Amino acid sequence: MKNCDTLIIGGGAPGLALAIHLAKDGLNLIVADAGAPPAPLSKTPLDSRTVALMGGSIGIIEETGIWPTLKKCANPLSRMAVVDDSRYPAGSDQMVEQAFSASELGRTEFGWNVPLAQLRAALFEAAKKQKNIAFFWNDAFQSAQEKTGGITIHLARTKNISARLLIGTDGRNSPVREAAGIKATRRPYGQKAITCIFKHSRPHEDTSVEFHRTGGPFTFVPMPDKHCSVVWVEKSEDADAFLRLPKQAFTKALEDRTRGRLGKIELVTPPSAWPLEYLRAERLTAPRIALAAEAAHVISPIGAQGLNLSLRDIKTLAEIISSAHANGLDIGSHTTLAAYERARKGDVLTRSLTIDLANQAVASDTPALRVMRRLTLRALSLPGPWRQLVMKKGLAA
């Protein structure tokens, strides 16, 4: 039988970041994943997805030691704009826009845009340097049984792993969540997010722009060397139709939706898409089990809050587990897990519901909601605490 303090199911960015934090605090860990390990960072090509890491998320990544390397392929988000373009394809004079600068908060940037594949690869390379982390790749979670003082986990290829705590960071279809008997509120949006990376002729000036249109938001986010990533949300059938377009026609459609702000566009990565949904686990814990990241919550990409919310889970969970470990307490006890549940449930609930309502409001073509969206954006031009609150709670989360 293999033994460890903590077994993490899920070798994505959140699971790897958590493993590094816990390993540095002296715990023995196993990270298991049903898929293959990431390629070396030097051999990892760009894929279609990036993540905007805001505020405290950069600090969490810095603590893993990878930021000096990762920063080389990241781009600062110094300015951000929200545009009500619900009358598209009417002229740009029909748009209502509100721009925000990080300098208003006394900062040089709100956050950084980071390629997701490079983030995961860099985290894996850092995790491999920790001698107290073992990896079981291509080894799917099967079942778990609580026992006195611990939990026994069975993987597809590796049986009878004994741990004091099992953590699921294994995504929206989490087998760990299902095995724990934790129910989740789940609702498909009927939307898909199209992602790709493109280069462009005009400078982006470190500015991210989120257009709100019927069907969903369209957001381009700056990358180095006149490149941007895009998250383009449409109703599922419309997204599928765009993906079927020939490359030239797709590029033209993409360029049109930037409203010409970036000049001529050329695709760097092929577009891909995934279905959007709302998901929130009713609980974050069960006996000897904790959930984090998308095993616990999935939200719309509007506002780029998803991974930032996940990393706050990771930071809180790591701090609570490490504190219990340092004080000789049981890291998988009800007391330890209850502390995590209390610490995270408010942020998860509030952020999930807020983003859910925002996504519905943006995608709606109801005249009253359209008027309300435009009035709200205009109101944000007024100086004072309301504008500061929006930036601190939304853009700089």
C-alpha positions in Angstrom: 0.0 0.0 0.0 1.3 3.5 -0.9 1.0 6.2 1.7 0.8 10.0 1.6 -0.5 12.9 3.5 -2.7 14.2 0.6 -3.8 12.7 -2.7 -4.8 15.3 -5.3 -6.9 14.1 -8.2 -6.4 16.5 -11.1 -3.2 17.6 -12.7 -4.3 20.8 -14.2 -3.0 24.2 -13.1 -5.0 24.4 -9.8 -4.0 20.9 -8.7 -0.3 21.5 -9.5 -0.3 24.9 -7.8 -1.8 23.3 -4.7 0.7 20.5 -4.7 3.6 22.9 -4.8 2.3 25.0 -1.9 1.7 21.9 0.3 5.0 20.3 -0.6 6.9 23.4 0.4 5.2 23.2 3.8 6.5 19.7 4.3 3.6 17.4 3.3 4.0 14.3 1.3 1.7 14.3 -1.8 0.5 12.2 -4.7 -0.9 13.9 -7.8 -3.0 11.6 -10.0 -4.6 12.4 -13.3 -6.4 10.4 -16.0 -4.5 12.1 -18.7 -0.9 12.4 -19.8 1.6 14.8 -18.2 2.3 18.2 -19.7 5.2 18.5 -22.2 8.3 20.4 -21.2 7.7 24.1 -21.1 10.3 24.6 -23.9 8.4 22.3 -26.1 4.9 23.5 -25.3 3.2 25.3 -28.2 0.6 27.9 -27.8 -2.9 26.6 -27.9 -6.1 28.6 -28.2 -6.6 29.5 -24.5 -5.1 32.1 -22.2 -6.1 33.1 -18.7 -6.2 36.6 -17.2 -4.7 36.4 -13.7 -5.9 39.3 -11.6 -4.7 40.8 -8.4 -3.9 38.2 -5.8 -3.7 35.4 -8.3 -0.3 36.6 -9.4 0.9 36.4 -5.8 -0.2 32.8 -5.6 1.7 32.0 -8.8 4.7 33.9 -7.6 4.9 31.7 -4.5 5.3 28.6 -6.7 8.5 30.1 -8.1 7.5 30.1 -11.7 6.6 33.7 -12.3 10.0 34.9 -13.6 9.9 32.3 -16.3 6.2 32.6 -17.0 6.3 36.4 -17.2 8.3 36.2 -20.4 5.3 35.0 -22.3 2.7 37.0 -20.4 1.3 40.5 -21.1 0.2 43.1 -18.5 -3.4 44.3 -18.5 -3.0 48.0 -17.9 -6.3 49.1 -19.2 -9.7 47.4 -19.6 -12.8 48.5 -21.4 -16.4 47.3 -21.3 -18.5 48.1 -24.4 -22.2 47.7 -24.8 -22.4 46.7 -28.5 -25.9 45.2 -28.3 -26.9 47.1 -31.5 -24.2 45.4 -33.5 -23.8 45.4 -36.5 -25.0 49.0 -36.3 -22.2 51.6 -36.4 -19.8 52.2 -33.6 -21.6 55.4 -32.7 -24.3 53.2 -31.2 -21.9 51.7 -28.7 -21.6 52.7 -25.0 -18.1 52.3 -23.6 -16.5 52.5 -20.2 -12.7 52.3 -19.9 -10.8 51.6 -16.7 -7.1 52.2 -16.0 -5.1 50.4 -13.4 -3.5 53.7 -12.5 -6.8 54.8 -11.0 -6.1 52.2 -8.3 -2.4 53.3 -8.0 -1.2 50.2 -9.9 0.6 49.6 -13.1 -1.7 46.7 -14.2 -4.8 44.9 -13.1 -3.2 41.6 -13.8 -1.5 39.6 -16.6 -2.7 37.5 -19.5 -0.9 34.1 -19.5 -1.1 31.3 -22.0 -2.8 28.4 -20.2 -0.7 25.6 -21.6 2.5 27.4 -20.6 1.1 28.0 -17.1 0.4 24.3 -16.6 3.8 23.2 -18.1 5.7 25.6 -15.9 3.8 24.5 -12.8 4.6 20.8 -13.6 8.3 21.6 -14.0 8.2 23.3 -10.6 6.3 20.5 -9.0 8.7 17.9 -10.3 11.5 19.6 -8.3 9.6 18.9 -5.1 11.0 15.6 -3.8 7.8 15.0 -1.7 5.4 14.9 -4.7 4.8 11.7 -6.6 2.9 11.7 -9.9 0.5 9.0 -11.3 -0.4 10.0 -14.8 -2.8 8.1 -17.1 -4.3 6.7 -13.9 -8.0 7.6 -13.4 -9.7 7.9 -10.0 -12.0 4.9 -9.3 -13.2 5.0 -5.7 -12.5 6.0 -2.1 -13.4 4.6 1.3 -13.1 6.4 4.5 -11.3 4.6 7.3 -10.2 5.5 10.8 -7.8 8.4 10.6 -7.7 8.4 6.8 -9.0 7.4 3.4 -8.1 4.6 1.0 -8.2 5.5 -2.7 -8.2 3.2 -5.7 -7.0 4.4 -9.1 -7.5 2.5 -12.3 -3.9 1.3 -12.3 -2.8 1.9 -8.7 -4.8 0.4 -5.9 -4.9 0.9 -2.1 -3.4 4.4 -1.7 -3.7 5.5 1.9 -4.0 9.2 2.6 -5.2 11.5 5.3 -7.0 13.7 2.9 -8.3 13.4 -0.7 -8.6 16.6 -2.8 -10.6 16.8 -6.0 -9.4 19.4 -8.5 -10.6 17.1 -11.3 -12.8 19.4 -13.3 -16.5 20.0 -13.8 -17.3 16.3 -14.3 -15.4 15.5 -11.1 -15.4 11.8 -10.2 -14.2 12.8 -6.7 -17.3 15.0 -6.2 -19.6 12.1 -7.4 -17.8 9.6 -5.1 -18.2 12.0 -2.2 -21.9 12.2 -2.8 -21.8 15.9 -3.1 -24.6 17.2 -5.2 -24.2 20.2 -7.6 -26.5 22.8 -9.1 -25.8 22.6 -12.8 -27.4 24.4 -15.7 -26.2 24.6 -19.3 -26.2 28.1 -20.8 -26.8 27.0 -24.4 -23.6 28.9 -25.3 -20.2 28.0 -26.4 -16.9 30.0 -26.0 -14.8 30.2 -29.1 -11.1 30.8 -28.3 -8.0 31.4 -30.5 -4.9 33.5 -30.7 -4.3 36.0 -33.5 -1.8 38.7 -34.5 -2.8 42.1 -35.6 -1.5 45.2 -37.3 -2.4 47.9 -34.7 -0.9 48.1 -31.2 -3.2 46.8 -28.4 -1.7 49.2 -25.8 -2.0 46.5 -23.1 -5.8 47.0 -23.2 -8.4 44.3 -23.0 -11.8 45.0 -24.4 -15.0 43.1 -23.6 -17.9 43.7 -26.0 -21.4 42.8 -24.8 -23.6 41.6 -27.5 -26.7 39.4 -27.8 -25.4 35.8 -27.6 -22.7 36.6 -25.1 -19.5 38.7 -24.6 -16.7 39.0 -27.1 -13.4 39.7 -25.4 -9.9 40.3 -26.8 -7.0 40.2 -24.3 -3.5 41.5 -25.1 -0.4 39.2 -25.5 3.2 40.1 -26.4 4.3 41.3 -29.8 0.9 42.5 -31.3 -0.9 39.3 -30.5 -4.2 38.9 -28.7 -6.3 36.0 -27.4 -10.0 36.0 -27.8 -13.0 34.5 -25.9 -16.0 34.8 -28.2 -19.2 33.6 -26.7 -22.2 32.8 -28.9 -25.3 30.6 -28.7 -24.2 27.1 -29.3 -25.6 26.7 -32.8 -24.1 30.0 -33.9 -20.7 29.1 -32.5 -20.8 25.8 -34.4 -21.7 27.7 -37.6 -18.7 30.1 -37.1 -16.4 27.1 -36.6 -17.5 25.6 -39.8 -16.5 28.7 -41.8 -13.4 28.6 -44.0 -10.4 30.1 -42.4 -10.6 33.4 -44.4 -14.3 33.8 -43.6 -13.8 33.1 -39.9 -10.9 35.6 -39.7 -13.1 38.2 -41.4 -15.9 37.6 -38.9 -13.4 37.8 -36.0 -12.0 41.0 -37.4 -15.4 42.6 -37.8 -16.2 41.9 -34.1 -13.1 43.7 -32.9 -14.7 46.8 -34.5 -11.4 47.4 -36.4 -9.6 48.4 -33.2 -6.7 46.0 -33.9 -6.4 46.6 -37.6 -5.7 43.6 -39.9 -6.0 40.2 -38.2 -4.2 36.9 -38.9 -4.9 33.6 -37.0 -2.0 32.1 -35.1 -3.9 29.1 -33.6 -6.9 27.3 -35.0 -10.1 28.2 -33.2 -11.6 25.8 -30.7 -14.8 25.9 -28.5 -16.3 24.5 -25.4 -19.8 24.5 -24.0 -20.6 27.0 -21.1 -22.5 26.2 -18.0 -23.2 27.2 -14.4 -22.1 24.7 -11.8 -21.8 25.0 -8.1 -21.3 22.2 -5.6 -23.7 22.2 -2.7 -20.7 21.6 -0.4 -17.0 21.9 -0.7 -16.2 19.0 1.7 -17.2 15.5 2.7 -15.5 13.2 5.3 -11.8 13.2 4.4 -12.5 14.9 1.0 -12.2 18.5 -0.2 -13.2 20.0 -3.6 -11.6 23.0 -5.2 -11.5 24.8 -8.6 -13.9 23.5 -11.3 -14.8 20.4 -9.3 -16.5 22.9 -7.0 -17.7 25.7 -9.3 -17.9 26.6 -13.0 -18.8 30.1 -14.2 -19.1 32.0 -17.4 -15.9 33.5 -18.8 -17.4 37.0 -18.6 -15.1 39.1 -16.5 -12.4 36.5 -16.6 -13.0 35.3 -13.1 -12.9 31.5 -13.4 -9.3 30.6 -12.7 -8.9 33.5 -10.2 -11.8 32.0 -8.2 -10.1 28.6 -8.4 -6.7 30.0 -7.2 -8.4 31.6 -4.2 -9.7 28.1 -3.3 -6.1 26.8 -3.6 -4.6 29.5 -1.5 -7.1 29.1 1.3 -7.0 25.3 1.3 -3.2 25.3 1.3 -3.0 27.7 4.2 -5.5 25.7 6.3 -4.0 22.3 5.6 -0.4 23.6 6.2 -1.4 25.3 9.5 -3.0 22.1 10.7 0.0 20.1 9.7 2.4 22.5 11.4 0.5 22.3 14.6 0.4 18.5 14.6 -3.4 18.4 13.9 -5.3 16.0 11.5 -5.3 17.6 8.1 -8.3 15.6 7.1 -10.4 16.1 10.2 -13.9 17.5 10.3 -12.5 20.6 12.0 -9.9 21.3 9.3 -12.3 20.8 6.5 -15.0 22.8 8.2 -12.6 25.7 8.3 -12.1 25.5 4.6 -15.8 25.3 3.9 -16.4 28.4 6.0 -13.6 30.3 4.5 -14.6 29.7 0.9 -18.4 29.3 0.7 -19.2 33.1 0.8 -16.8 34.0 -2.0 -17.8 31.0 -4.2 -21.5 31.7 -3.7 -21.3 35.4 -4.3 -19.0 35.3 -7.3 -20.9 32.4 -8.9 -24.3 34.1 -8.6 -23.0 37.5 -9.7 -21.3 36.1 -12.8 -24.3 34.0 -13.6 -26.6 37.0 -13.5 -24.1 39.1 -15.5 -23.9 36.5 -18.2 -27.7 36.3 -18.5 -28.0 40.1 -18.6 -25.4 40.5 -21.3 -26.8 37.7 -23.5 -30.3 38.9 -23.2 -32.0 41.0 -26.0 -34.8 42.2 -23.7 -35.2 46.0 -24.4 -35.4 46.9 -20.7 -32.2 45.0 -19.9 -30.4 46.6 -22.8 -31.4 50.1 -21.6 -30.3 49.2 -18.0 -26.9 47.9 -19.3 -26.2 51.1 -21.2 -27.3 53.3 -18.3 -25.1 51.4 -15.9 -22.0 51.8 -18.1 -22.7 55.5 -18.4 -23.1 55.9 -14.7 -19.6 54.3 -14.2 -18.1 57.4 -15.8 -19.0 59.4 -12.7 -16.1 59.6 -10.2 -16.5 58.3 -6.7 -16.8 55.2 -4.6 -19.0 53.3 -7.0 -16.4 53.3 -9.8 -13.7 52.4 -7.3 -15.8 49.5 -6.0 -16.4 48.1 -9.4 -12.7 48.1 -10.2 -11.6 46.6 -6.9 -14.2 43.9 -6.8 -14.5 43.1 -10.5 -11.5 44.0 -12.5 -8.8 43.6 -9.8 -10.2 40.5 -8.1 
